[in-house]
Amino acid sequence: MTALHLLNRQTIRRKVFDVVQASPVPLRGRDVARLAGLGYKQTIDALGSLLDMERVERIGHKQTARWVRKAEPKPPDPLKAFLLQVLTKRQSEGVE
């Protein structure tokens, strides 16, 4: 592959990613393609790549899938982490 071809692939993924991120509702593949100004095949390939990279999520199955932005991970709960650390330490020391 040439450098121009790789750059073009990244640009297509970026366009698709921006459309999905900007949408407040789940979109069908054809809607993403229309909003990004791309062909359907290009869009589906880009969405598949973004799904593999865990940048977007798919709701549903083939032909009925909707695409949404990846949910923000919840911040860790400090109390839960502390209790887990204390319990792990107690178990390793053999204290009950």
C-alpha positions in Angstrom: 0.0 0.0 0.0 1.1 3.5 -0.7 1.3 6.2 1.8 -1.5 8.1 0.1 -3.7 5.0 0.3 -3.1 4.6 4.0 -3.8 8.3 4.5 -7.1 8.0 2.6 -8.2 5.0 4.8 -7.5 7.0 7.9 -9.4 10.0 6.5 -12.4 7.8 5.8 -12.3 6.3 9.3 -12.0 9.8 10.7 -15.0 11.1 8.8 -17.1 8.1 9.9 -15.9 8.4 13.5 -16.8 12.2 13.6 -20.3 11.5 12.3 -21.0 8.8 14.9 -19.5 10.9 17.7 -21.6 14.0 16.8 -24.9 12.1 16.7 -27.0 12.0 19.9 -28.9 9.0 18.6 -27.9 5.6 17.2 -27.5 5.7 13.4 -27.9 3.0 10.7 -25.0 2.4 8.4 -26.6 4.1 5.5 -27.3 7.2 7.6 -23.7 7.3 8.6 -22.7 7.0 4.9 -25.0 9.8 3.8 -23.9 12.2 6.6 -20.2 11.4 6.0 -20.6 11.8 2.2 -19.1 8.3 1.5 -20.2 5.1 -0.1 -22.0 2.4 1.9 -19.2 -0.1 1.5 -16.5 2.4 2.6 -18.6 3.3 5.6 -19.3 -0.3 6.7 -15.6 -1.1 6.4 -14.6 2.0 8.4 -17.3 1.1 11.1 -15.9 -2.4 11.3 -12.4 -1.1 11.8 -13.6 1.4 14.5 -15.5 -1.4 16.2 -12.4 -3.6 16.3 -10.4 -0.6 17.7 -13.2 -0.2 20.3 -13.9 3.4 19.3 -17.7 2.8 18.5 -20.3 0.3 19.5 -22.9 -1.7 17.5 -26.4 -2.2 18.7 -28.2 -5.1 17.0 -27.3 -7.6 14.3 -26.6 -7.5 10.6 -29.0 -5.5 8.5 -30.6 -3.9 11.6 -27.6 -2.6 13.4 -27.3 0.9 14.8 -24.0 2.5 15.5 -23.3 4.7 18.6 -20.3 6.3 20.2 -18.4 4.3 22.8 -19.7 4.8 26.3 -17.4 6.6 28.6 -15.8 4.3 31.1 -16.9 4.9 34.7 -14.2 6.3 36.9 -13.0 3.8 39.5 -14.7 3.9 42.9 -12.0 4.8 45.4 -13.8 3.1 48.3 -14.2 -0.2 46.4 -10.5 -0.1 45.4 -9.5 0.5 49.1 -11.6 -2.3 50.4 -10.3 -4.7 47.8 -6.8 -3.8 48.7 -7.4 -4.3 52.4 -9.1 -7.7 51.8 -6.4 -8.8 49.5 -3.7 -7.8 52.1 -5.6 -9.6 54.9 -5.9 -12.8 52.8 -2.2 -12.8 51.9 -1.2 -12.3 55.6 -3.6 -15.1 56.7 -5.6 -12.8 59.0 -9.3 -13.4 59.2 
